């Protein structure tokens, strides 16, 4: 009784700090002895434990028992395992099949060996052996003089069995305590991969292939993932299950770091490379838990001018080919779901055009085995229509017509088919030409380009209806969701068209929400990979940063923050410059996630600053002019106005800024020192030159120290605007406070859309501006810090499932002209 009361008290104290914790003891029984099972059950209930009883036939063989043991070993809900089997079944093979950490009877060789070695505090001691010794001590029968005669006289077998059962419960509580301790923050015992940087630096693919990555299951174990929390894809990548969030829900989050950048050149300034270099420095060189969270690249840009997105030099995610191509098929799942919805739209229009109300109703609500009933999603539609009936036969003809007909207005369809390839011959197509479609054809125009940013803005302006896959709203939904349930709700809210009365038509109205969710059930799980130095990376979601928010997934960030623990760091990246990707990270992603960032790392290059200082234009594929390869202090000084502006933008949100100067081999010491000095004067917490591209994590150790120090300061994070403000005021706030515009100018079409979305109840969504990334203004050729300009809003669109309104910035002619020039 005393043992059980002590165990109960210890468990109570554990549960005060961890209210949801309740240890589970599994007992595998393969015998006819039911008395001990009843004793175990009663004592467990008294102590506050749960028991799982697996009852096998008494004649069960060794292999059958081991199969059950192995299942329990991998069940994270079970903290202890005891065997109640016949003496004949107690073989070494059976006993050592138990995980030592769940062996509450202390019968495995590992636990026995630790006991013999004197490490009793690290193992479980046999409850039966302890019971015998304690009973002998209490009865005074345990001798202390003659080693050969340790005790005299019998002790009651029932007393031994009862006390052993109580001590087993005590071991169970100890097992639960150890398990809780393991869930708390600890520094990973990570085996980091060694780098041997070469000079000159080889190509990215040569560096990637020269390094042999760790097996992904080994990496997973090193960072605290359990065996049943990963789904392995090949040798080097795995999906991580969302159940981990429930297991670690009481774990404190780590520090949250965003990598953004100044207004870039068309070549990019290396945000991904800085992100990888920083986590390599934190974990491989400073022994601090850290995780990088990156977007998955689209196959379109990967095979186009831009190329892949795995980082570069000695700061990469490996294997590069796995990262850039297919990964685990998430983009293919998005493509399938998107096109299923597109097919459902056209099929619904066709059937409504060719069938009577009664025929259509009978197809939607068929009689199955003489029974007709509404599905759950159909009941939801009836409720939306204000029809409070559940019997399909009770609807009037007028109600049947309203239920069966969506009356989609074809010109209002905004849902495009998608393909993750740049395919110029899909720019203009006609669908529905087969004779089976009875003449109901529809012309669809699309545009594919290798220039990611300009391609998308041109696409929405041209009225095109064939997109690249990552432009699908489903990608934005994936990036912003926080659970399978939330994803299903978001998918259902996606607006695909309007009916002939101007009311929104959603995926839920089409009845395909469940099908879309099933197609996306695996894509929702983040993908685990590693850097060149063997540190962990999540690669998940890849929305573009113009018509979407340009950030990796909320789920990847949340899981990573739990895994690194309170002293660790999660480093994620926002697309394009801070005026676009960072602003959307704060105002859209952080609203959706509820997470608070600690530090912004602002990436700059001498090359980009020279461009902003008045240097010649920079074009992909064209050699740089001498102004960029020779020292030019004046150009750098003049261009730092853009860096200063981006620092000020970050400060609007109350987050400290560390400037990371991504150093190229042509940069001089004078140029580097000037940039760092001017950045600090502009209000940066620190400014650090980085050499990760040529040195790996070692080249970003100074950046890691700066980020760590900045993260120790209190974050005063705040949103830029209240979502309850009118849509126009939210757009104006971004234009003036972030871009530096004097004011905005709405086209009649944009004003009309704003009025429509407000009337439809979407006015309280955050804003996702679709504008060029090559300037703070709407004009790509305006470098530095443009002033006193009017920002034109030509149109406004809505991604209701993702949860934002996206205004289109600029003019049709300028955007299209730039796009076609880039393609040619």
ABEGO torsion letter per residue (X at the ends): XAAAAAAAAAAAAAAAABAABBBBBBBBBBBABAAAAAAAAAAAAAAGBBBBBBBBBAABBAAAAAAAAAAAAABAABABBBBBBBAAABBAAAAAABBAAABAAGABAAAAAAAAAGBAAABBBBAAAAAAAAAAAAAGABBAABAABABBEBBBAAAAAAAAAAAAAAAAAAAAAAAAAAABBBBBBBBBBBBBBBOBBBBAAAAAAABBBBBAAAAAAAAGBBAAABBBBEAABBBBBAAAAAAAAABBBBBBBBBBBBBBBAAEAGAAAAAAAAAAAAAAAAGBBBBBBBBBBBAAAAABAAEBAAEBEABBBOBAAAAABGEAGAAAAAAAAAAAAAAAAAAAAAAAAABBAAAAAAAABBBBGGBBBBBAAAAAAAAAAGBBBABAAABBAAAAAAAABAGBBAAABABBBBBABBBAAAABBBBGABAAAGGBBBBBBBBBBABAAAAAAAAAAAGBABBBAAABAAAAAAAABABAAAAAAAAAABBABBBAAGBBBBAAAAGAAAAAAAAAAAAABBBBBBBAAGBBBBBBEBBBAAABAGBBBAAAAAAAAAAAEAABBBBBBBBEBAAAAAAAAAAAAAAAAGBBBABBBBBBBAAAAAAAAGBBBBBBGBBBBAAAABBBAAAAAAAAAAAAAAAAAAAAAGBBBBBBBBBBAABBAAAAAAAAAAAAAAGBABBBBBAAAAAEAAAAAAAAAAAAAAAABBBABBBABBAABBAAAAAAAAAAAAAGBABBBBBAAAAAAAAAAAAAGAAABBBBBBBBAABABABAABBEBBBGBBBBBABBBBBAAAGBBBBBBEBAAAAAAAAAAAAX
